[in-house]
Amino acid sequence: MIRFDEAMDIIIENTKILQKEKVFLPDALGRVLAEDIYADRDNPPADNSGMDGFAVRYEDIKGASEDSPAVLKIVAESKAGGELVKVEKGTAAYIYTGGLIPEGADTVVQKELTKVEDDKVFIFQELPEGSNIRPQGGDYRKGDLLIKSGKKIRSAELGILSSVNKPTVYVYREPVVGILTTGDEILDLGEPVTKLSQIRTSNTYSLYGQIKSMGAKPVILGFAKDDPEDIKEKLSYAESCDILLTTGGISVGEYDLVKDFVTDVLGVEILFWKVAQKPGKPVAFGVWGDKKEKLFFGIPGNPVAAMTVVETMVKPAVRKMRGESYIFDPVVKAKLSGGYKRKKAERLEFIKVSLELTDEGFVARAYKKQGSNILTSMLYADGFGLVDIGVKEIKDGEMIDVIVFDTDFMRKR
């Protein structure tokens, strides 16, 4: 049995970034950029107006006031997308937001400070030279590095990519994650319950949701009974996957068969089995594929243990495969309200906590039921509080590290 940090080192060291693929820009949202993006020209491409008003020469409005307005002849108009016009001494041009600054003009006076009569504009205030002008290259210059490879593409990145004329873009491929649920007692949705010992699957769909929310492609491989031939058949469906997740069948019981059969059927090389963590101790990890580029996670069948392993171990691997720069969830310091006690302290424990952001910082509250079969505890949880090896008690008000996997609590203030 190894420590959690040792297990994570092994997982990350053996996780490879997937290959690039080209996608159309609208399909790039949420993907991870696989190329550096440079500006193809200045933005704005020329000086333009930040206001509706009049483009003038500063010298012509110097000293203008309510009592002594500057009076200029209107000789042109500049609209967004229009042609470049010109002003000379004693003249002005109508200008609209985004319109090119006319040749000869160096200042824009907003409409509210003016009055128009026939072909003349009265300007009632002197403005500093250069007012209301957005300069060429004020946002970025041609050749500037705008977005680095490894950045997750959000709406802002889509805007930049479109502004530099990228109808297609290279992104890293999303990993395909196969989910295989094992156990004679497991029923899929819609199947009738015929025995008291049977239970409907929660792992299949909770893991499906976790994987999809990470930006990977979950594939349900099916439900394998505790039978060697059935397990072998279902495992063969995983050939096209980048990651295989199995739930159940990896402990030490007579029917815990998966760990052995993934080796026989897929050629998985098991790199560790059992981690000093709670929940999720009987977790197995291995690599497979022609170049050992694929990953295997054998996850416990208890639903909270399964979700915990996916959040803490599988998620960083998925993020690395996707090419993300930051693969771990944030860890915050929180004051533990109510404290926490346990009898044994030989494993790192992930306790389900809710979080609240107060004026004094984060406050964490542990769910009363922490068992690995208490699925409702995950409804309550915003993160995992970390109770380290050797620690039997955290007193009320003491600080604790919390892995934050859900930030919705920030909206409750």
HELIX and SHEET records of a PDB file:
HELIX    1   1 PHE A    4  GLU A   13  1                                  10    
HELIX    2   2 LEU A   25  ALA A   28  5                                   4    
HELIX    3   3 TYR A   58  ILE A   61  1                                   4    
HELIX    4   4 LYS A  111  LEU A  113  5                                   3    
HELIX    5   5 SER A  155  SER A  163  1                                   9    
HELIX    6   6 ASN A  203  SER A  213  1                                  11    
HELIX    7   7 PRO A  228  SER A  236  1                                   9    
HELIX    8   8 TYR A  237  SER A  240  5                                   4    
HELIX    9   9 VAL A  258  LEU A  266  1                                   9    
HELIX   10  10 PRO A  303  VAL A  309  1                                   7    
HELIX   11  11 VAL A  310  VAL A  314  3                                   5    
HELIX   12  12 LYS A  315  MET A  321  1                                   7    
HELIX   13  13 THR A  376  TYR A  380  1                                   5    
HELIX   14  14 ASP A  408  LYS A  412  5                                   5    
SHEET    1   A 2 LYS A  20  PHE A  24  0                                        
SHEET    2   A 2 THR A 168  TYR A 172 -1                                        
SHEET    1   B 2 ILE A  37  TYR A  38  0                                        
SHEET    2   B 2 LEU A 145  ILE A 147 -1                                        
SHEET    1   C 2 ASN A  48  SER A  49  0                                        
SHEET    2   C 2 ILE A 133  ARG A 134 -1                                        
SHEET    1   D 6 THR A 107  GLN A 110  0                                        
SHEET    2   D 6 GLY A  53  VAL A  56 -1                                        
SHEET    3   D 6 THR A  91  ILE A  95 -1                                        
SHEET    4   D 6 ALA A  70  SER A  78  1                                        
SHEET    5   D 6 LYS A 120  ILE A 123 -1                                        
SHEET    6   D 6 THR A 114  GLU A 117 -1                                        
SHEET    1   E 6 LYS A 217  ALA A 224  0                                        
SHEET    2   E 6 VAL A 176  THR A 182  1                                        
SHEET    3   E 6 ILE A 243  THR A 247  1                                        
SHEET    4   E 6 LYS A 294  ILE A 299  1                                        
SHEET    5   E 6 ALA A 284  TRP A 288 -1                                        
SHEET    6   E 6 GLU A 269  TRP A 273 -1                                        
SHEET    1   F 2 ILE A 186  LEU A 187  0                                        
SHEET    2   F 2 ILE A 199  ARG A 200  1                                        
SHEET    1   G 6 GLN A 277  LYS A 278  0                                        
SHEET    2   G 6 LEU A 348  THR A 358  1                                        
SHEET    3   G 6 GLY A 361  ALA A 366 -1                                        
SHEET    4   G 6 VAL A 331  SER A 337  1                                        
SHEET    5   G 6 MET A 399  VAL A 404 -1                                        
SHEET    6   G 6 GLY A 383  VAL A 387 -1                                        
SHEET    1   H 2 TYR A 340  LYS A 341  0                                        
SHEET    2   H 2 GLU A 393  ILE A 394 -1                                        
END                                                                             
